[in-house]
Amino acid sequence: MIRPKLSLRRPLAVLAAALIGMTGAVAVATPASAHHNNISATVACDQLSGERVITWKVENRYRTATVKGVKANPNTPVTVAVEGTESVPLQGFVIPQNSTIEAVQRVPGDTERAELKVAAAWYDKERRGSDDRRMRVPTSEDTGTIDLTADGTCAPAPKCVDASDAKYSHTFDGPKGTATVELKGDLPLCGDAKQYFTLVSYFAPRPQFATPQYVYGTPASDYLGGAQTKIELNVGVPECHTQVDLIWGGVDEVIDPLVENGKRYGDKKLGEKGAPGNRSSGPQGWYNGGSKNCTTPTSTFASACDGTVTVSLSNDGSISKYAVEFEVRGANGWSKKVTVEPGKADNETVVPAENAGEIEVLVDGKVIEGGTYTWQRPEDCPLPTITADATCETFALTASNPEGGLPVKVEFTYGDKTETRTVEPGKSEKVTFKAGDDEVALVALPELDLELEVVYAPEGCGGGGGGEEPPGLPVTGAAAGGIAAGALALLAVGAVLFVMARRRRIHFTA
């Protein structure tokens, strides 16, 4: 008979780290005997092995008893921990009077019910002899049961998390184009599983959601799996209206472009209410904003000598992703709308001369930068020419306006008389004054801020009006050819001198 030394002060230390205890309901069958044992039990789950651990308590309220038989269902060992040794079987164990022993049984994790029967014998100390049956006084067989289903099944603690069950957390900063995604908990994804996440930014037509949208730069994508349990994502954000999305999946999930009535990310955006986006906790993973249009509308102007202005409209810039509708406005209510596709230019808008006083180029009802202009006379435009024909009786002045220009206003003044003419392009206007004592005529082009002085000095006239006849020059005959040659020279000189006469007077003799 085994009579090991008991120590009830030492807990079952070998089980403490792995067990989660809970008390089960135990039914005890008591024999019709004056001596019996009370049997109760508690159960815990060993998450390392996935087994249930039952702790049976056998209480002896009478004289010393010896366990003669043990029947367990399920049929697994029932042992008692003893100081100095790992454990001994419950069968054969001696239970002192008024003592309780704890015996441990391990059963499969899916066991629903356990039962323990303990047969014990009590000995009469006054009766001694060789016949063991004579020395025994009452014997009993007591039964205890426990329901193991109260806390569900018992399974080993997982060493990894299945990708389909994994949970995540994320951060998101749309204006900066940054995000992080992290696997929740201490367990990695099981096996070779990888879960990808992608951050993508777009050109957008408005600071609120609108289409079409075009991917800007290269999306940032990475995965969680293996030893990698946290990722950081960074993308460039355009300097204009934009949308930034943090989505569930790899770059193959990116939609480019986002168009009206087309595909959408929906619940794939992290932070959404539906799956899979709701499997990551954090802020909403999408952003719409930006302070200016994703276009680069520009305009240039070119004045023509005829008074018209050609307006060149361009939509060719690094952020020009959308067509631009320009409006060109001129004086007197003149207006024209021109649509320029991205990356293109239009050079066919001509503002008529009568409307070119003040020109504006607008986009979305606002004048664009550098979009105002007023016609300016080009420096290479030919100037009007002035010719003079002086006789002893008359002083004739002719203004000629080259073709391809604007009508020009000319003021002729001689003595106390002034004549004004408007000379059309390709035409001439002649004014004839009666010769007098004044030696200079003034020709002014006020619109061009030009003046020209023409000296009245006819040849061959005696007396007043033009001065004295130069000695040695005949009045008739060959002198007539000299006068004609002088007139031709005056034409050439007049043209040259007038070109040089801006903002100053030039004198020449006719």
C-alpha positions in Angstrom: 0.0 0.0 0.0 1.3 3.4 -1.0 1.3 6.0 1.8 3.0 9.1 0.3 3.6 12.1 2.4 1.0 14.7 1.7 1.5 18.5 1.3 -1.7 20.4 0.7 0.1 23.7 0.9 1.8 23.5 -2.5 -0.5 24.6 -5.5 -0.3 22.8 -8.7 2.4 25.1 -10.1 3.0 23.2 -13.3 -0.5 24.1 -14.5 -0.8 27.7 -13.3 0.7 29.3 -16.4 -1.5 27.5 -18.8 -4.9 27.2 -17.1 -7.9 29.5 -17.0 -10.0 28.1 -14.1 -13.8 27.9 -13.8 -16.1 25.9 -11.6 -18.3 23.2 -13.1 -21.5 21.8 -11.7 -20.8 18.4 -10.2 -23.3 15.7 -9.3 -22.2 13.3 -6.5 -23.7 9.8 -6.0 -23.5 8.9 -2.3 -23.7 5.2 -1.4 -25.9 3.9 1.4 -22.9 3.7 3.8 -21.9 5.4 6.9 -18.6 6.3 5.3 -18.2 8.0 1.9 -16.2 10.6 0.1 -17.6 13.9 -1.4 -16.3 14.5 -4.9 -16.4 17.9 -6.7 -14.6 19.4 -9.6 -13.4 22.5 -11.5 -12.3 22.7 -15.1 -9.8 24.9 -17.0 -8.6 25.1 -20.6 -4.9 24.6 -21.4 -4.5 27.0 -24.3 -1.0 25.6 -25.0 -2.2 22.0 -25.7 -5.9 22.6 -26.2 -6.9 20.1 -23.5 -9.3 20.6 -20.7 -7.8 20.2 -17.3 -10.2 18.8 -14.6 -9.3 19.2 -10.9 -11.2 16.6 -8.9 -11.5 17.2 -5.2 -12.0 14.1 -3.0 -13.1 15.0 0.6 -12.8 12.4 3.4 -14.6 13.5 6.6 -14.0 10.2 8.5 -11.0 8.1 9.6 -8.1 7.5 7.2 -9.2 6.1 3.9 -7.3 4.3 1.1 -8.4 4.7 -2.5 -8.9 1.2 -3.8 -10.3 1.9 -7.2 -10.6 4.7 -9.8 -12.7 4.7 -12.9 -12.6 7.8 -15.1 -14.6 8.7 -18.2 -13.0 9.7 -20.4 -10.5 7.1 -19.5 -7.4 9.2 -19.0 -5.0 9.2 -16.0 -6.1 10.8 -12.7 -3.0 11.8 -10.6 -2.1 13.7 -7.4 0.8 16.0 -7.1 3.1 15.2 -4.2 6.0 17.2 -2.8 9.2 15.7 -4.0 7.8 13.9 -6.9 5.9 14.9 -10.0 2.7 13.1 -9.3 1.3 9.7 -8.3 -1.9 7.9 -9.4 -5.0 8.5 -7.4 -5.6 4.8 -7.0 -3.8 3.6 -3.9 -3.6 7.1 -2.5 -4.2 7.4 1.3 -6.5 10.2 2.4 -6.0 11.3 6.0 -9.0 11.9 8.2 -10.8 15.2 7.6 -8.7 15.9 4.6 -9.3 16.8 0.9 -7.0 15.9 -1.9 -6.9 17.3 -5.4 -6.4 15.0 -8.4 -5.9 16.2 -11.9 -7.2 14.7 -15.1 -6.6 16.0 -18.7 -9.2 15.3 -21.3 -9.6 16.3 -25.0 -10.7 19.9 -25.5 -14.0 18.9 -27.1 -15.1 16.7 -24.2 -18.6 17.6 -23.1 -18.9 15.6 -19.9 -16.6 13.9 -17.4 -17.2 11.3 -14.6 -15.0 10.0 -11.8 -15.8 7.0 -9.6 -13.6 6.5 -6.5 -13.8 3.3 -4.4 -12.3 3.7 -0.9 -11.9 1.6 2.3 -11.6 2.7 5.9 -9.6 0.5 8.4 -10.4 -0.2 12.1 -7.2 0.5 14.1 -8.3 -1.8 16.9 -8.5 -4.9 14.8 -5.3 -6.4 13.6 -4.7 -9.5 11.7 -3.5 -11.0 8.5 -6.8 -11.0 6.8 -7.1 -7.7 5.0 -10.9 -8.1 4.7 -11.2 -8.5 8.4 -9.2 -5.3 9.1 -11.5 -3.3 6.7 -14.5 -1.6 8.0 -17.0 0.2 5.7 -16.1 0.7 2.0 -17.8 2.9 -0.5 -17.8 3.8 -4.2 -18.5 7.5 -4.8 -19.2 9.2 -8.2 -18.7 12.8 -9.4 -19.6 14.3 -12.8 -19.0 17.6 -14.4 -20.5 19.3 -17.5 -17.7 20.7 -19.7 -19.8 22.6 -22.3 -20.6 25.8 -20.3 -17.6 27.6 -21.7 -17.7 26.1 -25.2 -14.9 24.1 -26.7 -11.3 24.3 -25.7 -8.7 24.8 -28.4 -5.0 25.7 -28.5 -4.2 29.4 -28.6 -3.5 30.5 -32.1 0.1 31.1 -33.2 -1.0 33.3 -36.2 -4.1 35.0 -37.5 -5.8 34.0 -40.7 -5.7 36.7 -43.3 -9.5 36.5 -43.7 -9.9 37.2 -39.9 -7.1 39.8 -39.5 -7.9 43.3 -38.2 -5.9 46.5 -38.9 -5.6 50.1 -37.9 -4.5 53.0 -40.0 -3.6 56.7 -40.1 -4.3 59.0 -43.0 -3.3 62.6 -44.0 -4.8 63.4 -47.4 -3.3 66.9 -48.0 0.2 65.5 -47.3 -0.3 62.2 -49.1 0.8 60.0 -46.2 -0.8 56.9 -44.5 0.2 54.0 -42.3 -1.5 50.6 -41.9 -0.7 48.2 -39.0 -1.8 44.7 -38.2 -3.7 44.6 -34.9 -2.6 42.2 -32.1 0.6 40.3 -31.5 0.1 37.5 -34.1 1.4 37.6 -37.6 -0.6 36.5 -40.6 -0.6 32.8 -41.1 1.7 31.1 -43.7 2.7 33.1 -46.7 -0.4 35.3 -46.7 0.0 39.0 -47.7 -2.5 41.8 -47.5 -1.8 44.7 -49.8 -2.9 48.3 -49.3 -2.5 51.2 -51.7 -2.4 55.0 -51.5 -3.3 56.9 -54.7 -3.8 60.6 -55.6 -5.7 62.1 -58.5 -6.0 65.3 -60.5 -9.6 66.4 -60.0 -11.8 69.1 -61.7 -13.2 70.4 -58.4 -12.2 70.6 -54.7 -15.2 68.4 -54.1 -15.8 65.0 -55.6 -16.2 65.3 -59.4 -15.2 63.5 -62.5 -13.2 62.8 -64.5 -10.1 62.2 -62.3 -6.7 61.1 -63.5 -4.0 59.4 -61.4 -1.2 61.7 -60.4 2.3 60.2 -60.3 2.8 56.6 -59.1 0.5 55.0 -56.5 2.2 53.8 -53.3 1.5 50.1 -52.5 2.9 47.6 -49.9 1.8 44.6 -48.0 1.5 43.2 -44.5 2.6 39.6 -44.0 5.4 37.5 -42.5 7.5 39.7 -40.2 6.1 42.9 -41.7 3.3 44.1 -39.5 3.3 47.8 -40.3 3.7 49.8 -43.5 4.1 53.5 -44.4 2.7 54.8 -47.7 3.6 58.2 -49.4 2.4 59.7 -52.6 2.8 63.0 -54.4 -0.2 65.3 -54.4 -0.8 67.8 -57.3 -0.8 71.5 -56.7 -4.4 71.8 -57.7 -7.7 70.2 -57.0 -7.2 66.6 -56.0 -8.6 63.4 -54.5 -6.5 61.0 -52.3 -7.7 57.5 -51.5 -6.3 54.8 -49.1 -7.7 51.5 -50.5 -7.8 47.8 -49.7 -5.7 45.9 -52.2 -2.7 46.3 -54.5 -2.1 48.6 -57.5 -4.3 46.3 -59.6 -7.2 47.8 -57.7 -6.4 51.4 -58.8 -9.1 52.9 -61.1 -7.7 55.3 -63.7 -9.4 57.4 -64.8 -12.4 57.8 -62.5 -15.2 58.8 -64.8 -18.9 59.5 -64.5 -21.0 56.4 -64.1 -17.8 54.3 -63.9 -16.3 52.1 -61.2 -15.8 53.4 -57.7 -13.8 52.2 -54.7 -16.8 52.1 -52.4 -16.2 50.0 -49.2 -12.6 49.2 -50.3 -11.6 52.6 -48.9 -10.3 52.2 -45.4 -12.5 53.6 -42.7 -15.7 52.9 -44.6 -18.7 51.3 -42.8 -18.7 48.2 -45.0 -16.3 45.3 -45.6 -13.4 45.2 -46.3 -12.7 48.8 -45.4 -14.3 48.5 -42.0 -11.7 45.8 -41.0 -9.3 48.7 -40.4 -10.0 51.2 -37.6 -9.0 54.8 -38.1 -10.1 58.0 -39.8 -11.8 58.1 -43.2 -9.2 57.1 -45.8 -10.2 59.6 -48.5 -9.7 63.3 -49.1 -11.0 66.0 -51.6 -9.5 69.4 -51.8 -7.0 71.7 -53.4 -7.1 75.5 -54.0 -6.8 75.9 -57.8 -7.7 74.4 -61.1 -5.7 71.6 -62.6 -5.2 73.6 -65.8 -2.6 76.2 -66.9 -4.6 78.8 -68.9 -2.4 81.5 -70.4 -2.9 84.1 -73.1 -0.6 86.3 -75.3 -1.5 89.2 -77.5 -0.1 90.5 -80.9 -1.2 93.8 -82.3 -1.4 94.3 -86.1 -0.9 97.5 -88.0 -4.5 97.4 -89.1 -5.7 97.8 -85.5 -6.6 94.1 -84.9 -5.3 92.0 -82.0 -4.6 88.3 -82.3 -5.1 86.5 -79.0 -3.2 83.2 -78.5 -4.8 80.9 -75.9 -2.8 78.1 -74.3 -3.7 75.1 -72.1 -0.3 73.5 -72.1 1.2 73.2 -68.6 2.4 70.5 -66.2 -1.0 70.4 -64.5 -3.2 70.9 -67.5 -5.4 67.8 -67.4 -8.7 69.3 -68.5 -10.1 71.3 -71.4 -10.4 75.0 -70.7 -13.2 77.3 -71.9 -11.8 80.7 -72.5 -13.8 83.9 -73.0 -12.2 86.7 -74.9 -14.0 90.1 -74.4 -13.3 93.2 -76.3 -14.7 96.8 -76.3 -18.3 97.6 -77.3 -19.7 94.3 -76.1 -17.6 92.1 -78.4 -17.1 88.5 -77.0 -15.9 85.1 -78.2 -15.7 81.7 -76.4 -13.0 79.2 -77.3 -12.4 75.7 -75.8 -8.8 74.5 -75.7 -8.0 70.9 -75.0 -5.3 70.0 -72.5 -1.8 70.3 -74.0 -3.1 72.4 -76.9 -3.1 76.0 -78.0 -5.3 78.2 -80.1 -4.0 81.1 -82.2 -7.0 82.0 -84.3 -8.9 84.5 -82.1 -8.7 87.9 -83.7 -10.3 90.9 -82.0 -11.5 93.5 -84.6 -9.9 96.9 -84.6 -13.1 98.6 -83.5 -13.2 96.3 -80.4 -9.5 96.2 -79.5 -9.6 99.2 -77.2 -9.6 97.0 -74.1 -9.3 93.2 -74.2 -9.9 90.7 -71.3 -9.4 86.9 -71.3 -11.5 85.1 -68.7 -11.8 81.5 -67.4 -14.7 80.6 -65.1 -15.8 84.2 -65.1 -12.5 85.5 -63.8 -9.8 87.4 -65.7 -6.7 85.1 -65.8 -3.3 86.4 -64.8 -1.8 88.6 -67.6 -5.2 88.4 -69.4 -5.7 92.2 -70.1 -4.5 94.1 -73.1 -5.0 97.2 -75.3 -3.9 97.5 -78.9 -0.5 99.0 -79.4 0.9 100.2 -82.7 3.7 97.8 -83.8 7.0 99.5 -84.3 7.4 98.1 -87.8 4.2 99.6 -89.1 4.9 102.0 -92.1 4.2 105.6 -91.3 2.2 108.0 -93.5 4.3 110.2 -95.9 4.0 113.9 -96.6 4.9 115.5 -99.9 4.8 119.2 -100.7 4.4 121.1 -104.0 5.2 124.9 -103.8 4.7 127.4 -106.5 4.7 131.2 -106.4 0.9 131.2 -106.0 0.1 128.0 -104.0 1.5 125.7 -101.3 0.1 122.1 -101.7 0.6 119.4 -99.1 -0.3 115.7 -99.7 -0.5 112.9 -97.0 -0.3 109.3 -98.2 -1.3 106.4 -95.9 0.2 103.0 -96.8 -2.0 99.9 -97.2 -2.4 97.5 -94.2 -2.7 100.2 -91.6 -5.4 102.2 -89.9 -7.0 105.4 -91.1 -4.9 108.3 -90.0 -6.0 111.8 -89.0 -3.9 114.6 -90.5 -4.0 118.3 -89.6 -2.5 120.8 -92.1 -1.8 124.3 -90.8 -0.4 127.2 -92.9 -0.7 130.7 -91.7 -4.0 131.2 -89.9 -5.7 128.3 -91.8 -6.0 124.7 -90.7 -7.4 121.8 -92.7 -8.1 118.3 -91.3 -8.3 115.1 -93.3 -8.7 111.5 -92.5 -6.6 109.4 -94.8 -7.8 105.8 -95.4 -5.2 103.0 -95.8 -3.8 103.0 -99.4 -5.2 106.5 -100.1 -3.9 110.1 -100.2 -5.3 113.4 -99.2 -4.1 116.7 -100.7 -4.6 120.2 -99.2 -3.7 123.4 -101.2 -3.1 126.7 -99.5 -2.8 130.1 -101.2 0.8 131.3 -100.9 1.3 133.9 -98.3 4.1 135.5 -96.2 4.4 132.5 -93.8 7.5 130.5 -94.6 6.5 127.3 -92.6 3.5 124.9 -92.7 2.8 122.5 -89.9 1.6 118.9 -90.5 0.4 117.0 -87.4 -0.7 113.4 -86.9 -2.2 113.8 -83.4 -3.1 110.1 -83.0 0.5 109.1 -83.5 1.9 112.1 -81.6 3.9 113.2 -84.6 4.4 116.7 -86.2 6.3 117.9 -89.3 7.3 121.4 -90.3 7.5 122.1 -94.0 9.2 125.3 -95.2 7.6 127.2 -98.1 10.5 128.1 -100.4 9.5 127.9 -104.1 12.2 128.6 -106.7 12.0 131.4 -109.3 9.6 133.7 -107.5 10.6 137.3 -107.3 9.6 139.5 -104.5 7.6 138.4 -101.4 6.0 135.2 -100.6 9.0 133.0 -101.0 12.2 135.1 -100.8 14.5 136.2 -103.5 15.4 134.3 -106.6 18.7 132.7 -106.3 21.1 134.3 -108.7 22.0 132.4 -111.8 18.9 130.1 -111.8 16.6 130.4 -114.8 12.9 130.7 -114.3 11.9 128.6 -117.3 13.5 126.1 -119.6 15.8 123.8 -117.8 14.5 125.1 -114.5 11.3 123.2 -115.0 13.2 119.9 -114.9 15.0 121.1 -111.7 11.6 121.7 -110.1 10.4 118.2 -111.0 13.6 116.7 -109.6 13.2 118.7 -106.4 9.6 117.5 -106.0 10.8 113.8 -106.3 13.5 114.5 -103.7 10.9 116.0 -101.4 8.9 112.8 -101.6 11.8 110.8 -100.4 13.0 113.3 -97.8 9.4 113.7 -96.5 9.0 110.0 -95.9 12.4 109.7 -94.1 12.0 112.8 -92.1 8.5 111.9 -90.9 9.6 108.6 -89.6 12.1 110.4 -87.5 9.7 113.0 -86.3 8.0 111.2 -83.4 7.5 113.7 -80.5 9.5 116.4 -82.2 9.3 118.8 -85.1 11.5 118.5 -88.1 11.9 121.2 -90.7 12.4 120.7 -94.3 12.1 123.0 -97.3 9.6 122.6 -100.1 
